[in-house]
Structure formats: structure tokens, C-alpha cells
Amino acid sequence: MRLCRQVSALAIIFLATPVVAEPWHGAPLLQHVPRPVIPVSNETKRQEPDIDMYASMSGKCITLKIAGRDFACRSVAYFHGQQGRANFSIALDDPGDSSHVISFSGENARRDEDNLYELSIDRMLLNSKDRPKVDGLPVPFVELSSGICRQLGNFATRQLSSISCTAIDRNGKKYELLFESDGSPMIVRRIREAPLLSERRRAKENAQLECRHQAAAANVLPRDRTAYMLRCLEQDSPKPATAAQ
């Protein structure tokens, strides 16, 4: 349960619009169409989320190094985007920064028959307590990098053995991860954007709510409430323009 809550915190960072999580039953994940969805490294504009699946893993970080400095991890999760970009995200157990999160990110991936999933890394996403926030959510710093992540396991069967990642950014900083599963099945969820109400429908619902409040304040009897609501809504409706005489 603790791991699930921690991964949920990671999801809040990456998912900034209403979403609905559903069980995932093995729909295709890997796309080989490179379409950038991450801003440049110094951009603070919030990008629209396109995550369609995530998986949380239970186990232990045997190795987690950033520029030679060792860290422990609190949680590890995998995120896959509709346009093909994927992230292995790690929440660091950093006493000085509860928002310290790194992600190995790439667009090109492949999976072989031996349950080996490989993701080519082209950037690192770095989050910390000092990052600027947009709409209350931190925007990760993007470091262009090169590397690879290898996962021995299968999202469809939810079985995982290990994850290993190495990457070097353009400044020569090295990132290393070796994660070993404790044998528990991965928790895999498909995510879809919740449908948003249109402006017209939202305005209509607000008008209905206001008319109900007015009816209650006026002590309108139940038998007269329907007629009252119709008159109220008609008064609130925009009047068609009339031609000048």
C-alpha cells in the first residue's frame, strides 16, 4: 500500500488534467514514431499530458547513482504516452528534498520474445523542490542525454524481474539505476482523459443550479417548482437579436 501511495504521488506530477485509471489488459505499448512531447530544458511551460498507461513496481533499488552520488529510492514507476514517449520514473529517498524525482525518458523502444523491453534514452527529466510550478505542479528540468533502460519482464503478464538504466547527459553527468523486483506482480493501469463538459453544457448546469437556489429562497411549493424553473431558465437564456425598425 505504501508503494502504491508513493507511485500515486508520482502520477500527480506527470498527470495534470482529470484522468480515469482502468485495468490494462495488454494493449500494444510500443510505437516507433518519434514525436517530441517534452519542452526544451529551460522551459517552464506546462505541457499537456498524454499518458495512457502506467505501471508501478514493488522491489528495491540496488543501485541508484546521480553523478557518482548514491541514493535510495522510495518508488519506481513506468509511464507510457499516447505518442510513444515512455519514462522510467524514480522517487528518491532524499531527506533534504521530498520532491526529488528523476525520469529516464525516451521514444524508441523494442521488446523481444524473452520478455526483454529496451527503451533508448534521449533525455533525463529532473524534478526537485526548487523547480518552478505551473498550476501548482512542478515542471521537470530536461537534460538531453543518451543511454538505455532494460526491463526484464512483461507488462501484459505483470511479471517483473529487474530494471537497469544508464544515461549520460550533455554535461557529462551520469545516471545509473538497478532495480530488482520482490516478486510481486506489477500494478498496471490504462489511463484515459475524462471527458470535459462543454462551455454551453456547463453554463446550462450553472443556470439550473442558480434557479433551484432561487426557488428555495422564494419558498416555491413543489407543485409550482417546475413552472418556476422554466420561467427562471427562460429569463436567463440569451435573447435573440431583433432587427431595428
C-alpha positions in Angstrom: 0.0 0.0 0.0 2.8 2.4 0.8 4.4 1.9 -2.6 1.0 2.5 -4.3 0.6 5.8 -2.5 4.1 6.9 -3.5 3.5 6.0 -7.1 0.2 7.9 -7.0 2.2 11.0 -5.9 4.4 10.5 -9.0 1.4 10.3 -11.1 0.2 13.7 -9.8 3.4 15.2 -11.1 3.0 13.8 -14.6 -0.8 13.9 -14.9 -2.0 17.5 -14.7 -5.6 17.1 -16.0 -8.5 14.9 -14.9 -7.9 11.3 -15.7 -9.6 7.9 -15.1 -7.4 4.9 -14.4 -8.6 1.5 -15.6 -7.1 -2.0 -15.6 -4.8 -2.6 -18.5 -5.2 -5.9 -20.5 -2.2 -5.9 -22.8 -2.9 -3.3 -25.5 0.1 -2.5 -27.7 2.6 -0.2 -26.0 5.5 0.3 -28.3 5.5 2.9 -31.1 8.5 3.7 -33.2 7.2 7.2 -34.3 9.5 9.9 -32.8 7.2 12.7 -31.8 8.6 15.1 -29.1 6.2 16.0 -26.3 8.7 17.4 -23.8 9.7 21.0 -23.8 13.3 22.2 -24.0 15.5 22.1 -20.9 14.9 25.6 -19.7 11.2 25.9 -20.5 8.7 26.3 -17.6 5.5 26.0 -19.7 3.3 23.1 -18.6 2.8 20.6 -21.4 -0.4 18.8 -22.0 -0.2 15.3 -20.5 -0.6 12.4 -22.9 0.0 9.5 -20.5 -2.2 6.4 -21.5 -0.6 3.8 -19.2 1.4 3.5 -16.1 2.9 0.6 -14.1 4.1 0.6 -10.5 6.8 -1.9 -9.4 7.5 -3.3 -5.9 11.1 -4.1 -5.0 14.4 -2.5 -4.2 16.9 -0.1 -5.9 20.2 -2.0 -5.6 21.9 0.9 -7.3 20.8 4.5 -7.8 23.5 7.0 -8.6 23.5 10.6 -9.8 26.9 12.0 -10.8 28.5 9.4 -8.5 26.3 10.1 -5.5 24.4 7.2 -4.1 20.7 7.4 -3.3 18.0 5.1 -2.0 14.6 5.1 -3.8 11.1 5.4 -2.5 9.3 4.1 -5.6 9.7 3.2 -9.2 7.1 3.6 -11.9 6.8 3.3 -15.7 4.7 5.8 -17.7 3.8 5.4 -21.4 2.5 8.3 -23.6 0.0 8.1 -26.4 2.6 9.4 -28.8 5.2 6.8 -27.9 7.3 8.5 -25.3 8.0 6.4 -22.2 9.5 7.2 -18.8 11.0 5.1 -16.0 10.5 7.4 -13.0 12.2 7.1 -9.6 11.2 9.0 -6.5 14.5 9.4 -4.5 14.6 8.9 -0.8 16.2 12.3 -0.3 15.8 13.7 3.3 16.5 17.2 2.0 14.0 17.1 -0.8 10.8 15.2 -0.8 10.1 16.3 -4.4 13.4 14.8 -5.8 12.3 12.7 -8.8 14.3 11.6 -11.9 13.0 10.0 -15.0 14.8 8.1 -17.8 12.8 9.2 -20.9 12.8 8.0 -24.5 10.7 7.5 -27.6 12.2 4.4 -29.2 11.6 1.0 -27.6 11.5 -2.6 -28.5 10.5 -5.8 -26.9 11.8 -9.3 -27.7 10.4 -12.8 -27.2 12.5 -13.2 -24.0 10.5 -10.5 -22.2 13.3 -8.0 -22.5 12.0 -4.5 -23.0 14.6 -1.9 -24.1 14.0 1.9 -24.1 16.6 4.2 -25.7 17.0 7.2 -23.5 17.3 10.7 -25.1 16.7 12.9 -22.1 16.5 12.9 -18.3 13.6 14.7 -16.5 14.7 16.2 -13.2 12.3 17.4 -10.5 13.1 18.9 -7.2 11.6 21.2 -4.6 13.3 24.2 -6.3 11.7 23.7 -9.7 9.1 26.3 -10.8 5.5 25.3 -10.6 2.7 25.8 -13.1 -0.9 25.5 -11.7 0.7 24.1 -8.5 2.6 21.3 -10.2 6.4 21.3 -10.6 7.8 21.4 -14.2 10.7 19.0 -14.6 14.1 20.2 -15.9 15.0 18.4 -19.1 18.6 17.3 -19.7 19.3 16.0 -23.2 21.0 12.6 -22.6 21.9 9.3 -24.2 21.5 5.9 -22.7 19.3 2.9 -22.4 16.9 1.2 -19.9 16.4 -2.6 -20.0 13.4 -4.2 -18.2 13.3 -7.9 -17.8 9.6 -8.6 -17.5 6.3 -8.3 -19.3 3.6 -5.7 -18.8 0.8 -8.0 -20.1 1.6 -10.7 -17.5 2.6 -8.1 -14.9 5.7 -10.1 -14.1 9.0 -8.2 -13.5 12.5 -9.4 -12.7 14.6 -6.2 -12.9 15.2 -2.8 -14.5 18.6 -1.4 -15.3 19.2 2.1 -16.7 22.3 4.1 -17.6 22.4 7.6 -19.1 24.9 10.4 -19.6 23.7 14.0 -20.1 25.3 16.5 -22.4 27.2 17.9 -19.4 28.8 14.5 -18.7 26.7 13.8 -15.6 25.9 10.1 -15.3 22.7 8.5 -14.0 22.5 4.8 -13.0 19.7 2.6 -11.8 19.5 -1.1 -11.0 16.1 -2.1 -9.6 15.2 -5.7 -8.6 11.6 -6.9 -8.1 10.5 -8.5 -4.9 8.4 -10.9 -6.9 5.1 -9.1 -6.6 3.1 -8.5 -9.8 3.3 -5.1 -11.3 0.2 -2.9 -10.9 -0.6 -1.8 -14.4 -3.3 0.8 -15.3 -4.5 2.3 -18.5 -5.4 6.0 -18.3 -7.8 7.9 -20.4 -8.7 11.6 -20.2 -12.0 12.2 -18.5 -14.5 13.9 -20.9 -14.8 17.6 -20.2 -18.1 19.4 -20.2 -18.6 21.8 -23.0 -18.9 25.5 -22.1 -22.6 25.5 -23.2 -23.5 22.5 -21.0 -21.6 23.9 -18.1 -23.4 27.2 -18.4 -26.8 25.4 -18.5 -26.0 23.4 -15.4 -24.9 26.5 -13.5 -28.1 28.3 -14.6 -30.2 25.3 -13.4 -28.4 25.3 -10.0 -29.0 29.1 -9.6 -32.7 28.7 -10.4 -33.0 25.9 -7.8 -31.4 28.2 -5.2 -33.8 31.0 -6.1 -36.8 28.7 -5.9 -35.7 27.5 -2.4 -35.2 31.1 -1.3 -38.6 32.1 -2.5 -40.3 29.1 -0.8 -41.8 27.9 -4.0 -44.2 25.0 -3.4 -43.2 21.6 -5.0 -46.3 21.7 -7.3 -45.2 25.1 -8.7 -41.4 24.4 -8.9 -41.4 23.1 -12.5 -43.2 26.2 -13.8 -40.9 28.4 -11.8 -37.8 26.7 -13.1 -38.9 27.1 -16.7 -39.6 30.8 -16.2 -36.3 31.3 -14.5 -34.3 29.5 -17.1 -36.1 31.4 -19.9 -35.2 34.7 -18.3 -31.5 33.6 -18.1 -31.4 32.5 -21.7 -29.8 34.9 -24.1 -32.4 36.8 -26.1 -32.2 36.7 -29.9 -31.3 40.0 -31.5 -34.1 41.8 -33.2 -33.8 43.9 -36.3 -34.0 47.6 -36.0 -37.4 49.0 -37.0 
